[in-house]
């Protein structure tokens, strides 16, 4: 018995933005959301397009997607993308900027990492599903409707409520093609964040993997975190974003700074060695701080159990040496929680 082929269906999301029009447009992606309160309702995902006024298409420049709110409790990127929408004028754009400040709108509206509607983690939901939950539908729209329109995607993350990064870090993926890999390294340097992490393979359900599937250069930041906004990190990321957009050729004029905010130090994160996890429940006492260099076997943290005060705390050790680039924020910790992320120097073959 043969099984009938089911053709792919169109996304249920409707865009108020015409991606072929020149000039600046600000509107919403309408995600249908039928609930008891509102049978024919929709979720308003903010979006903007700023395109060259030189022609009705992309002009003579690239198309770039800058997005934030992939995780809703990460605020720095939401501020940066909103500022781009306000301050970038169409006459200074060559090509097109697509700006998405609250990509997972339900999560961002609630200030949560994941969506309160379906528990969905957008950056673990690609390639998505147009028939699926709200988070899966958003992932599908980004992968099938937005990424094919652009040459570059910049996804602005931070540590959110549970993690804090050491200043600002940019993540990118190594490319086996030397010409494309040089483009990756040049973009990392143009962004100019203090740390640039180059990894070999992206998480297959994350945004960077979606970018690779679409032949798009993908960059992902981690800007501070701890559920707060650090002004110095924000200022550095603003300068870096503008300088990168100028380097890519999509932005010109007075907003583009003369140089990047920092000289970037290239690093690598090894998934097998550079994550430190709790294997016990307890109260997390960090023994090292962000920016410190540590050695393999060095004590990393103590996990206390106040409900059994006679017990000695459990000491957690670093499985490898490296630079501490990320640390857990909440003290109350469960088995399986990430306590630290390390990075070390990049092999010469990457650069």
C-alpha positions, 0 to 999 in steps of 0.5 A: 500500500503506497503512502500519499505524499503530503506536500509542505504547507505554507506558514500560517504566519502573516507578515504586515511587512512587504520584504520587497518594498524600499524604505522603512517599515515597522509592523508585526508578524501575525501568528494565529492564536486561537484561545478561549479569550480570543477565538480568532486572535493572533500574536503580534511579533514585532518586525521591521524592514529597512531597505535601500531607497535606490531601487525597489529591491535590495539595492546593491548591498546584502540583506542582513537579519538581526534578531533578539528575543530568541530567549525571552529573558535575554534583554540586551539584544532586545534593546539593541535591535529596537534601537536599530529600528529607531535610529537607522534611516533607509538612506543609509542602508545598501541592501536590506536590514530585517530586524526582529527584536522579540523573535519568540514573542510569548517568551519575551513578553513574559521575560522567560527563557522559554515560551509560557504557551508551549514550553518551547525553547526557540533555539532548540526548535529549528527547523520548526514545523508550520503545523506545530506549537507556537514556538515550532511555527516561529522557528519554521517561519525564520528558517523557511521565510526569513533566512532564504531572504538574507545573506547574514543573520546576527542572533543577539543572545545573553546569559539570561536569568540563569547565566552570566557571561564574562563581558561579551562573546561572539560565537561563530562556526568554522567553515571547511571552505577556506574562502568562507572561513576567512569571511567568518573570521573577518566578520568576527573581527569586525564585530570586535567583541572581547572574545570570539569562539569558533566551533566546528559544528553547530547544534543541529536544532539551533539558529546557527545550524538553520543558517548553515542549511540556508547558506547564510553566514550566522553569528551569535552573541552572548552579552552579559546576562544575570537577568540584568543589562550592563551598560558597558557591555551594551555600549560595546555591543552597539558599537560592534553591531554598527561596525559589523553592519558597515563591514558587511556593506549593508550600512553606511553613514554617520552611525558606522563607527571608525573601528570595532570596540575591541581586538577579539581574542579567538577561543574554542569551547569543547563540549566534552571538557569545558562545561562544568555540571552539578551532580548533586542538588545544593546551594552553589558557592562559586570558588572562582570568578568570571575571567579567571584562568583555571587548571584541570582538577582545580576546585570549582564550587561547593554545593551545600545542603542546609537541610542536612547541616551535618553533611560536608558540602560537595566539592566540584572540580574543573574537568579541564583548564581554560578561561572562565567565560560563563558562570551560573547565577542562581545559588539554588542548584539541581543535579544537571545544572551548568555551573561554568563554561570554559574556553581555551585557545584556538588551534592554529588550523582555525585561523 
